[in-house]
Amino acid sequence: MPFNKMSITDAKKLLIHVVFFDPALSRSNIEEVINKVERLYPESNSYDLEYWLGLALRNYNGWFIRGEERKVYLEKAINHLERAYTLSEGIIPNEYSQDKRHFTDYVDRNTIACEIGILLIKEAIVRDLEKGINYIKPVFESTKDYYPAFCTYAEAFYKLGDYLKAAEIAFESHRRATESLEFKDHIPTSPLSIAGKSLRAKVKECKKNGDIDFAISLLQKSVDMKIASNNDVKMLNKLKELKEQI
């Protein structure tokens, strides 16, 4: 079908092929699809077209773009995803059931919010931690399920230096993953990895401030949760010995 006669439905189908990197598409093919969809629908009222266009730009950026030029593509991706989030209000649910969530016809608002939050937190060139947190926080607080984006949510607090909050979110994310129908048989390691490094960062802070008791309690928690490294165990024993000498 000629691009100048392409319907929103056909545009969406092409963008989905781009997002999942159809091997039949070259870089120039992908550029052509993205550019012509943007030209035909500069401000569409279709939340799903905006969503898939945002993801296509994000993926194209990750696959092919380097340096400062990345900012342009990431900003465009975020703009389209934010537009999708706004347009979807009252049209689609916040959360579909797990059996539907991975089908392209069932994009829910939680998924859109998480995609925006991930970009705002992970991508340094467009980073806005507070804004990213504000997108993922309502998802975290409104669902009992596990979303991989919750690891990014925890990382945001780690980057802000709120190590206890980061660890709290990470531990809760791990708990949810163990109970998730989708993840319980293959529990992701990222939540506990983030929890571990967050507790280590807080222990370092406690040692600097002379709060040995709290440092010991945090290290003991790492041991109890089976996330302590060998160095964590050595430090715990040293701090216990130091406390006995005081």
Secondary structure, 3 states (H helix, E strand, C coil): CCHHHCCHHHHHHHHHHHHCCCCCCCHHHHHHHHHHHHHHCCCCCCHHHHHHHHHHHHHHHHHHCCCCHHHHHHHHHHHHHHHHHHHHCCCCCCCCCHHHHCCCCCCCHHHHHHHHHHHHHHCHHHCCHHHHHHHHHHHHHHCCCCCCHHHHHHHHHHHCCCHHHHHHHHHHHHHHHHHCCCCCCCCCCHHHHHHHHHHHHHHHHHHHHCCHHHHHHHHHHHHHCCCCCHHHHHHHHHHHHHHHHC
